[in-house]
């Protein structure tokens, strides 16, 4: 399992990515932190950007497919995708996530 983190530079991309994750059943729930501050160092200059952060728990096997789906719709500059592996978690978090074979046959 992974803790997926997606950083979006616009509200429109945030809504779309959130909907893609839920529609394709990559996650049961998605949390969105709106209007976060991110500070970027460029030499001696530090600038502030406003971004939105999407977080969810998903299966590690989905990461490549999620990243590809997102980048079919948005550039890597608009939407950044990261994940952190989860070592221990409540296994019930994986219940209800799609089963790849069943989902592909019915899609």
LINNORDA-V41282 format. One line per field, one symbol per residue. psi: psi as a letter, one per 30 degrees, with the letter a starting at -180 (. if undefined). A space follows every 10 residues. Layout:
# LINNORDA-V41282
psi: ???
This chain:
# LINNORDA-V41282
psi: lljkkkkkfl eeeeeeeeee eeeghflelk kkjkhlkkkk kibfkklkkk lkkkklklke ffeeeeeeee fffklfeekk kllkkkeklj ffffkflkje eeeeef.
